[in-house]
């Protein structure tokens, strides 16, 4: 058993699948021998029992195939997530390291243009450090919500205040791409009970995606309106949109929409899954309307007094 425990997850899965297949084959051989006596019998009950046994074994085998395929997909997606985040973390670390080397070069001290070098490399270090911080925040969000100890911090808050705060914090990112973020807050029942920080993270994730997935100057519009026993938020953008065949997978963990030849867009496939789970924990709903090349509209419904769920 110790040797089996040292196997990699893939090797353990293959070993268990081989054992499962051998058992099915042995059962099939047993049925072949039993069929002779079963169908020689004049008892209808025995014949029906034999047929049920055959169907049960076939069903078990098919179920095993489905489970094995699902486990393979989950493991492959998780590995892809790990490889992607390691690759992205390596890039800003390399940039920061090179910038620090240039600033620490003693031979350049007192040389003309030294101050200009400082003005060039210090903002790069600051920008890449902020990029690393965002990566860590995303990873921590993913880890916390998967933790058995994760719990919402429930409080009463004003949704419009939260939206305005998120929009103000997103202004720098949006304006860096010469875009704009606007609001049209018409809801009258704006008091919501829930986890203010997690709801803010949900809206921030969607806004960040709207900025990343656009070929033009990003135009993001956030609206609110009253809904039965709650509030409805809509976050629209002028981005590249989501292909029809990807819409049904958009909230799956580790899923990333294929972007063709676009290699400048980075993502982890966990932001929208996180958003879905947080909204569901608030007994709310989140959905998306999108057409490729025409942007997207995310709708978030949150009840005023939800029945909070655990993950």
C-alpha positions as CSV (number, residue, x, y, z in Angstrom):
1,X,0.0,0.0,0.0
2,X,2.9,2.3,0.7
3,X,4.1,1.8,-2.9
4,X,0.6,2.7,-4.2
5,X,0.5,5.8,-2.1
6,X,3.8,7.0,-3.7
7,X,2.2,6.8,-7.2
8,X,1.4,10.0,-9.0
9,X,-2.4,10.8,-9.4
10,X,-2.3,9.8,-13.0
11,X,-0.6,6.5,-12.3
12,X,-3.0,5.7,-9.5
13,X,-5.9,6.5,-11.8
14,X,-4.6,4.2,-14.5
15,X,-3.9,1.4,-11.9
16,X,-7.5,1.6,-10.5
17,X,-8.9,1.7,-14.0
18,X,-7.0,-1.5,-14.9
19,X,-8.3,-3.2,-11.8
20,X,-11.9,-2.0,-12.6
21,X,-11.6,-3.3,-16.2
22,X,-10.3,-6.8,-15.0
23,X,-13.3,-7.0,-12.5
24,X,-15.7,-6.2,-15.3
25,X,-14.1,-8.8,-17.6
26,X,-14.3,-11.5,-14.9
27,X,-18.0,-10.6,-14.3
28,X,-18.7,-10.8,-18.0
29,X,-17.1,-14.3,-18.2
30,X,-19.1,-15.3,-15.2
31,X,-22.3,-14.1,-16.9
32,X,-21.4,-16.1,-20.1
33,X,-21.3,-19.3,-18.0
34,X,-24.4,-18.3,-16.1
35,X,-26.4,-17.5,-19.2
36,X,-26.5,-21.2,-20.1
37,X,-28.2,-22.2,-16.9
38,X,-30.3,-19.0,-16.8
39,X,-31.9,-19.5,-20.2
40,X,-32.3,-23.2,-19.8
41,X,-34.4,-22.5,-16.8
42,X,-38.2,-22.1,-17.3
43,X,-38.4,-19.5,-14.5
44,X,-39.2,-16.0,-15.9
45,X,-37.9,-14.5,-12.6
46,X,-34.5,-16.0,-13.1
47,X,-34.3,-14.8,-16.7
48,X,-35.3,-11.2,-15.7
49,X,-32.8,-11.3,-12.8
50,X,-30.0,-12.3,-15.2
51,X,-31.0,-9.5,-17.7
52,X,-31.0,-6.9,-14.9
53,X,-27.6,-8.1,-13.8
54,X,-26.2,-7.7,-17.3
55,X,-27.7,-4.2,-17.6
56,X,-26.3,-3.2,-14.2
57,X,-22.8,-4.3,-15.2
58,X,-23.0,-2.4,-18.5
59,X,-24.2,0.7,-16.7
60,X,-21.4,0.5,-14.1
61,X,-18.8,0.2,-16.9
62,X,-20.2,3.3,-18.7
63,X,-20.3,5.2,-15.4
64,X,-16.7,4.3,-14.8
65,X,-15.7,5.6,-18.2
66,X,-17.5,8.9,-17.6
67,X,-15.9,9.4,-14.1
68,X,-12.5,8.6,-15.5
69,X,-12.9,11.1,-18.3
70,X,-14.1,13.8,-15.8
71,X,-11.1,13.1,-13.5
72,X,-8.7,13.4,-16.5
73,X,-10.3,16.7,-17.6
74,X,-10.2,18.1,-14.0
75,X,-6.5,17.1,-13.6
76,X,-5.6,18.5,-17.0
77,X,-7.4,21.8,-16.2
78,X,-5.7,22.1,-12.8
79,X,-2.2,21.4,-14.4
80,X,-2.9,24.0,-17.0
81,X,-3.9,26.5,-14.3
82,X,-0.7,25.8,-12.4
83,X,1.6,26.1,-15.4
84,X,-0.1,29.3,-16.5
85,X,0.2,31.1,-13.2
86,X,3.8,30.0,-12.7
87,X,4.6,31.3,-16.2
88,X,2.9,34.6,-15.6
89,X,4.6,35.1,-12.2
90,X,8.0,34.4,-13.7
91,X,7.6,37.3,-16.2
92,X,7.3,40.2,-13.8
93,X,10.0,38.7,-11.5
94,X,12.4,38.7,-14.5
95,X,11.5,42.3,-15.4
96,X,11.9,43.5,-11.8
97,X,15.2,41.7,-11.6
98,X,16.6,43.3,-14.8
99,X,15.4,46.8,-13.7
100,X,17.1,46.4,-10.3
101,X,20.3,45.3,-11.9
102,X,20.4,48.4,-14.0
103,X,19.7,50.6,-11.0
104,X,22.5,48.9,-9.0
105,X,25.1,49.2,-11.7
106,X,27.9,51.2,-9.9
107,X,29.6,52.0,-13.2
108,X,26.7,54.2,-14.2
109,X,26.7,56.4,-11.1
110,X,27.4,60.0,-11.8
111,X,27.0,59.4,-15.6
112,X,24.8,61.8,-17.6
113,X,21.2,60.5,-17.9
114,X,21.3,58.6,-14.6
115,X,18.3,60.5,-13.3
116,X,16.4,59.6,-16.5
117,X,17.2,56.0,-15.9
118,X,15.8,56.2,-12.4
119,X,12.6,57.8,-13.9
120,X,12.4,55.0,-16.4
121,X,13.0,51.9,-14.3
122,X,11.3,52.8,-11.0
123,X,7.8,53.0,-12.6
124,X,8.5,49.6,-14.3
125,X,9.4,48.1,-10.9
126,X,6.2,49.6,-9.4
127,X,4.0,48.5,-12.2
128,X,5.3,44.9,-12.2
129,X,5.1,44.7,-8.4
130,X,1.4,45.8,-8.7
131,X,0.9,43.1,-11.3
132,X,2.4,40.5,-8.9
133,X,0.1,41.7,-6.2
134,X,-3.0,41.2,-8.4
135,X,-1.8,37.6,-9.3
136,X,-1.5,36.8,-5.6
137,X,-4.9,38.3,-4.8
138,X,-6.5,36.2,-7.5
139,X,-4.8,33.0,-6.2
140,X,-5.8,33.8,-2.6
141,X,-9.4,34.3,-3.7
142,X,-9.3,30.9,-5.3
143,X,-7.7,29.2,-2.3
144,X,-10.0,30.8,0.3
145,X,-13.3,29.9,-1.3
146,X,-12.1,26.3,-1.7
147,X,-11.2,26.2,2.0
148,X,-13.6,24.3,4.3
149,X,-13.1,27.3,6.8
150,X,-14.3,29.9,4.3
151,X,-17.2,31.9,5.6
152,X,-18.9,35.1,4.5
153,X,-18.5,38.2,6.6
154,X,-22.1,39.3,6.7
155,X,-23.0,43.0,7.1
156,X,-25.6,45.5,5.9
157,X,-24.3,47.8,3.2
158,X,-25.4,50.2,0.4
159,X,-24.9,48.7,-3.0
160,X,-24.6,52.0,-4.8
161,X,-21.8,53.1,-2.5
162,X,-20.0,49.8,-3.3
163,X,-20.5,50.2,-7.0
164,X,-19.2,53.8,-7.0
165,X,-16.2,52.7,-4.9
166,X,-15.4,49.9,-7.4
167,X,-15.7,52.2,-10.4
168,X,-13.4,54.8,-8.8
169,X,-10.8,52.2,-8.1
170,X,-11.1,50.9,-11.7
171,X,-10.7,54.3,-13.2
172,X,-6.9,54.2,-13.4
173,X,-6.9,50.8,-15.2
174,X,-9.6,51.9,-17.6
175,X,-8.0,55.3,-18.4
176,X,-4.6,53.6,-18.9
177,X,-6.2,52.2,-22.1
178,X,-7.9,55.5,-22.9
179,X,-11.3,54.1,-22.0
180,X,-14.1,55.1,-19.6
181,X,-16.3,53.5,-17.0
182,X,-19.7,55.0,-16.3
183,X,-22.7,54.3,-14.0
184,X,-26.4,54.7,-14.2
185,X,-27.8,53.7,-10.7
186,X,-31.6,53.8,-10.7
187,X,-32.4,51.3,-8.0
188,X,-34.3,52.7,-5.0
189,X,-33.9,49.7,-2.7
190,X,-30.1,49.7,-2.4
191,X,-29.6,48.3,1.1
192,X,-28.2,44.7,0.8
193,X,-27.2,42.2,3.4
194,X,-24.1,40.2,2.5
195,X,-20.3,40.2,2.3
196,X,-19.3,43.6,1.0
197,X,-15.7,42.6,0.2
198,X,-16.6,39.5,-1.8
199,X,-19.4,41.3,-3.7
200,X,-16.9,44.0,-4.5
201,X,-14.4,41.4,-5.8
202,X,-17.1,39.9,-8.0
203,X,-17.8,43.2,-9.7
204,X,-14.1,44.0,-9.9
205,X,-13.3,40.7,-11.6
206,X,-16.0,41.4,-14.3
207,X,-14.7,44.9,-14.8
208,X,-11.1,43.7,-15.1
209,X,-12.2,41.1,-17.7
210,X,-14.0,43.9,-19.7
211,X,-10.7,45.8,-19.8
212,X,-8.6,42.8,-20.8
213,X,-10.8,41.4,-23.4
214,X,-11.2,44.4,-25.7
215,X,-9.5,45.5,-28.9
216,X,-10.7,49.0,-28.6
217,X,-10.8,51.7,-25.9
218,X,-12.8,50.0,-23.2
219,X,-16.2,51.5,-22.5
220,X,-17.8,49.9,-19.4
221,X,-21.2,50.8,-18.1
222,X,-22.7,49.7,-14.8
223,X,-26.4,50.0,-14.1
224,X,-28.7,49.1,-11.2
225,X,-32.5,48.7,-11.0
226,X,-35.0,47.4,-8.6
227,X,-35.9,43.7,-8.9
228,X,-38.4,41.5,-6.9
229,X,-37.1,41.4,-3.3
230,X,-33.6,42.5,-4.5
231,X,-31.5,44.5,-6.8
232,X,-30.3,43.8,-10.4
233,X,-26.9,44.9,-11.6
234,X,-25.8,45.0,-15.2
235,X,-22.2,45.4,-16.3
236,X,-21.8,45.9,-20.1
237,X,-18.7,46.4,-22.2
238,X,-17.7,46.8,-25.8
239,X,-15.2,44.0,-25.8
240,X,-14.5,41.1,-28.1
241,X,-17.5,39.1,-26.8
242,X,-17.8,35.4,-26.1
243,X,-18.3,32.8,-28.7
244,X,-21.7,31.0,-28.5
245,X,-20.1,27.6,-27.9
246,X,-18.2,29.0,-24.9
247,X,-21.1,30.6,-23.1
248,X,-22.2,27.4,-21.4
249,X,-18.7,26.8,-20.0
250,X,-17.9,30.4,-19.0
251,X,-18.5,29.9,-15.3
252,X,-16.6,26.6,-15.1
253,X,-13.4,26.5,-13.0
254,X,-10.2,26.8,-15.0
255,X,-12.1,27.4,-18.2
256,X,-10.7,30.1,-20.4
257,X,-12.4,31.3,-23.6
258,X,-10.2,30.5,-26.6
259,X,-8.9,33.8,-28.1
260,X,-7.4,32.5,-31.3
261,X,-4.1,34.3,-32.2
262,X,-4.4,36.7,-29.2
263,X,-1.5,35.9,-26.9
264,X,-1.4,39.2,-25.0
265,X,-4.5,38.4,-22.9
266,X,-3.6,36.5,-19.7
267,X,-6.1,34.8,-17.4
268,X,-6.4,31.9,-15.0
269,X,-10.0,30.6,-15.6
270,X,-11.1,31.1,-12.0
271,X,-12.4,34.7,-11.8
272,X,-15.9,34.0,-13.2
273,X,-16.2,30.7,-11.3
274,X,-15.4,32.6,-8.1
275,X,-18.0,35.2,-9.0
276,X,-20.6,32.5,-9.6
277,X,-19.9,30.8,-6.3
278,X,-20.0,34.0,-4.3
279,X,-23.3,35.1,-5.9
280,X,-24.8,31.7,-5.2
281,X,-23.7,31.8,-1.6
282,X,-25.8,35.0,-1.4
283,X,-28.8,33.1,-2.9
284,X,-28.4,35.3,-6.0
285,X,-28.0,34.6,-9.7
286,X,-25.4,35.6,-12.3
287,X,-25.7,35.2,-16.1
288,X,-24.2,36.6,-19.2
289,X,-25.5,37.7,-22.6
290,X,-22.8,38.0,-25.3
291,X,-22.2,37.8,-29.0
292,X,-18.7,37.5,-30.5
293,X,-17.5,40.9,-31.6
294,X,-20.3,42.7,-29.9
295,X,-19.3,42.9,-26.3
296,X,-20.9,41.3,-23.2
297,X,-23.5,42.1,-20.5
298,X,-23.3,40.4,-17.1
299,X,-26.4,40.4,-15.0
300,X,-26.2,39.9,-11.2
301,X,-29.3,39.6,-9.1
302,X,-28.9,39.8,-5.3
303,X,-31.8,39.6,-2.8
304,X,-32.1,42.2,-0.1
305,X,-32.3,39.6,2.7
306,X,-30.7,36.3,1.3
307,X,-30.6,32.9,2.9
308,X,-26.8,32.4,2.9
309,X,-25.4,29.1,1.6
310,X,-22.3,27.3,2.3
311,X,-20.0,26.0,-0.4
